[in-house]
Amino acid sequence: MTHLKVGIIGSGAIAKVHASCVQNYHQTQLAGMVCTNAERKKELKNEFSCPLYSTEEELLAQPLDAVVVCNESGKHGASIIKAAKAKKHILCEKPLEVTPQKIDTLLATVAAQGVTLGVVFQNRTHPEYLKFKKALKEGVIGTPLLAQTQINWYRPPSYYESNPWRGTLQWDGGAALMNQGIHTLDLLLDLLGDVDTVGGMIATKLHQIEGEDLAVAHLTFKNGVLGTLSGGTALYPGYPEQIALYGTQGRMIYEAGKIIEAPLESLITTATSTENNSNATAKIENESLHLNILSNFIEAVMEQKEPLVNGYSAKKSVVLINALYQASNTATIIKI
């Protein structure tokens, strides 16, 4: 069986999740990680049996097949471009980058180098989400009319203080929407398609950060569906994220990985979830969804096909979030 050699760019909490997935997946070998922090290097040596490198250049000089990009969001583009020019396939953590312009630049390089690019939106692989999406497509609620999305989370001040790049415009691209809310917005776009116009407001109410910790918005989708959005990381103690879809024949609600309401009782999730529903922590308890994304990416590389979430698909949520930032800054409705 072919084993692809995979390196990790980054050494934080999410990098450890990906390193664990790569190390334990039957078709991949963890071939190295980039880490510049001496204390963290000690931790990684105890957790993973792979070489540690001080720079991306050192890692990319190795005989790797692919890399997983897990560093600060605003550094994704530069890392992807380096990896693509080194002829490595790339799996990138969300967001792909923090502005549409940066994404366009890296996509051009990826295309020119002929490598595969996948993006980590692992919630697209959740079995209950797939059931929710299928039910919508099959017309369980009739014609969709309204989408109400809530990402009313909480992060304590220590969350931002422990990593100075979080909440900065340069490296985080914003805060509550670009870092946390983007997962749910990606699902919303996957369900209903592209947004036509967006208006709304962002604010920073609780945390000492440059980006937003509170946001509200109204959306018009290109298919005519209307939508509302609320989100933030200042909403103590933190509430489960939710997408509620209203149609001509009823309502479906998807909340924290579960279908909690649907016109057909058989659709409602009955299994007990082990996921964290308070959303007061960024800790990932279950790696199965990340393994799904890794498996899909490796299959795409081996079979030379598009992964589940490619760069063009991943760009859409970043475009939407930046449009909302623009709408708030200019007090206008932005056409996407």
Summary of the structure (lengths in Angstrom):
residues: 336
radius of gyration: 19.7
end to end distance: 45.7
largest distance: 58.5
contacts: 1186
relative contact order: 0.16
helix: 39%
strand: 24%
